[in-house]
Amino acid sequence: MPSAARLLAYVAIGAVAGFLSGLFGVGGGVLIVPALMLVLRMPQKLASGTSLLAVAPLSFGGMLTYAASGQIDWAASLFVAIGAVAGGAIGSALLHRLPSVVISWVFIAAMLAVAVQLFFEEPSRGLPRLLGPLDLVLLVTIGLVAGILAGLIGVGGGIIIVPALIVVAGFGDLAAKGGSLVALLPNALSTSVLNLRRRGADLVAGLTIGVVGAGLAVLGAHAAAWIDPRSGAILFAVFLLLVAAQLILRTIRSMRGPQASS
């Protein structure tokens, strides 16, 4: 069993990650992974696996809140989820075949572009209208791209799904966040089962962070409903910029690592 200090750290990480998950419709891995590595000295691969394990209950809590307020288009979210699950499998398969540094910089550039776009976006508040087969293809494509990038970079797909649903697919802000949490759940569950079988996740840490986060995700989702769509878009843009800054630092360190050892 972990010590009292470690349990307290799990609770604190889960609380912050859960609130941000509900507020922005993301899985929370962008906070959980570095926190486990920096605060608890957990190896990166184990931290990533533990984070995904926490994302499942954490996303479920926020999803229920958005669903209770009628802000989820289940059919649309299902097609995004299908793309995300397929994309996650592709991303995991490509992880050891493509230069991670190049992928990281492309991903960072995309996030910065989306963040800038969100500053000028005027999102609505309401459910999207599915017009036909092309809309479904677009939703699957959004999930596919998010899943591939998530598998390659090791971050949750929500930071791609939410802005893509708002900017590209024309979703309302709350519908995009709720739909993102629905799409994240199947991939987190399936990947967590595999990670546990391979001993690639800390069960106690993941469940503690996830259960605590689920409760705080409810508060985050309620807070998202209180914020007007324009302010919500700006807050999410700022959040993306902070995530991009974190990824830039991580990428620069990974580039310096081989140089230092040579």
Secondary structure, 3 states (H helix, E strand, C coil): CCCHHHHHHHHHHHHHHHHHHHHHCCCCHHHHHHHHHHHHCCCHHHHHHHHHHHHHHHHHHHHHHHHHCCCCCHHHHHHHHHHHHHHHHHHHHHCCCCCHHHHHHHHHHHHHHHHHHHHHCCCCCCCCCCCCHHHHHHHHHHHHHHHHHHHHHCCCCHHHHHHHHHHCCCCCHHHHHHHHHHHHHHHHHHHHHHHHHCCCCCHHHHHHHHHHHHHHHHHHHHHHHHCCHHHHHHHHHHHHHHHHHHHHHHHHHHHHHHHHHC
